[in-house]
Amino acid sequence: VEPALLNSVFAVNLIGAVAIYATIWALAPLIGGWMHMPDIELPLRIASLTLVLNALGFSQLAMCRREFAYRWLAMRSLVATLVSGALGIGLAFAGFGVWALIAQLLTMALVNM
């Protein structure tokens, strides 16, 4: 696999994720109205950032799978789960509500990236 091909896959994946994120950002008020939940607009917009964060690490993830680096991938996933889970549980006990789930989701994506 040549670097140019990897760069192309990365760029297409990132552009697609940003386009989907922009669509969700624009449609968030309509989604909130359709679900009869106007307060979901901001949490939906923030939580959707995980699409872009996951896209940033997708090519590296695919290369690790191609090279059978499953031990490293498992450790990465374990650390991301532990760190984000601890943060989410801590924020939930502190009374942050839905924002605890969003923080957990974003932390998981950041650590995995």
C-alpha positions as CSV (number, residue, x, y, z in Angstrom):
1,V,0.0,0.0,0.0
2,E,1.5,3.3,-1.1
3,P,1.4,6.4,1.0
4,A,-0.6,8.2,-1.7
5,L,-3.3,5.6,-1.4
6,L,-3.4,5.9,2.4
7,N,-3.6,9.7,2.1
8,S,-6.5,9.4,-0.3
9,V,-8.4,7.1,1.9
10,F,-7.8,9.3,4.9
11,A,-8.9,12.4,3.0
12,V,-12.1,10.8,1.6
13,N,-13.0,9.3,5.0
14,L,-12.5,12.6,6.8
15,I,-14.3,14.7,4.2
16,G,-17.3,12.2,4.4
17,A,-17.3,12.4,8.2
18,V,-17.2,16.2,8.1
19,A,-20.1,16.3,5.6
20,I,-22.2,13.9,7.7
21,Y,-21.4,16.0,10.8
22,A,-22.4,19.2,9.0
23,T,-25.7,17.6,7.9
24,I,-26.4,16.5,11.5
25,W,-25.5,20.0,12.7
26,A,-27.9,21.6,10.2
27,L,-30.7,19.1,10.8
28,A,-30.5,19.0,14.6
29,P,-33.4,21.5,15.1
30,L,-35.6,19.4,12.7
31,I,-34.6,16.2,14.5
32,G,-35.5,17.7,17.8
33,G,-38.8,18.9,16.5
34,W,-39.5,15.5,14.9
35,M,-38.8,13.7,18.2
36,H,-40.7,16.4,20.2
37,M,-37.4,17.0,22.1
38,P,-36.2,20.6,21.4
39,D,-33.5,20.3,24.1
40,I,-31.7,17.5,22.2
41,E,-30.3,19.9,19.6
42,L,-27.1,20.9,21.4
43,P,-26.3,17.4,22.8
44,L,-26.8,15.9,19.3
45,R,-24.5,18.4,17.8
46,I,-21.8,17.9,20.4
47,A,-22.1,14.1,20.4
48,S,-21.8,14.0,16.6
49,L,-18.2,15.2,16.8
50,T,-17.3,11.6,17.4
51,L,-17.9,11.0,13.7
52,V,-15.0,13.3,12.9
53,L,-12.8,12.0,15.7
54,N,-13.3,8.4,14.6
55,A,-12.6,9.4,11.0
56,L,-9.2,10.8,12.0
57,G,-8.1,7.5,13.3
58,F,-9.7,5.1,10.9
59,S,-6.9,4.7,8.4
60,Q,-4.4,3.9,11.2
61,L,-6.9,1.4,12.7
62,A,-7.2,-0.3,9.3
63,M,-3.4,-0.5,8.9
64,C,-3.0,-2.0,12.4
65,R,-5.6,-4.6,11.4
66,R,-3.8,-5.3,8.2
67,E,-0.6,-5.8,10.1
68,F,-2.4,-8.1,12.6
69,A,-1.5,-5.7,15.5
70,Y,-4.4,-6.9,17.5
71,R,-2.7,-6.8,20.8
72,W,-2.0,-3.1,20.4
73,L,-5.6,-2.5,19.3
74,A,-7.0,-4.5,22.2
75,M,-4.9,-2.4,24.7
76,R,-5.9,0.8,23.0
77,S,-9.6,-0.2,23.3
78,L,-9.2,-1.3,26.9
79,V,-7.5,1.9,28.0
80,A,-10.2,4.0,26.1
81,T,-13.0,2.0,27.8
82,L,-11.5,2.4,31.3
83,V,-10.7,6.1,31.0
84,S,-13.9,7.1,29.3
85,G,-16.0,4.9,31.6
86,A,-14.4,6.3,34.7
87,L,-15.0,9.8,33.5
88,G,-18.6,9.1,32.5
89,I,-19.4,7.4,35.8
90,G,-17.8,10.2,37.7
91,L,-19.7,12.9,35.9
92,A,-23.0,10.9,36.2
93,F,-22.6,10.7,40.0
94,A,-21.8,14.4,40.0
95,G,-25.2,15.1,38.4
96,F,-24.2,16.0,34.9
97,G,-27.0,13.9,33.3
98,V,-26.8,13.5,29.6
99,W,-23.5,15.4,29.5
100,A,-21.9,12.6,31.3
101,L,-22.8,10.3,28.4
102,I,-21.6,12.8,25.8
103,A,-18.3,13.3,27.7
104,Q,-17.8,9.5,27.9
105,L,-18.5,9.2,24.2
106,L,-16.1,12.0,23.2
107,T,-13.4,10.7,25.6
108,M,-13.7,7.2,24.1
109,A,-13.2,8.6,20.6
110,L,-10.3,10.8,21.6
111,V,-8.4,8.1,23.4
112,N,-9.1,5.6,20.6
113,M,-7.8,8.1,18.1
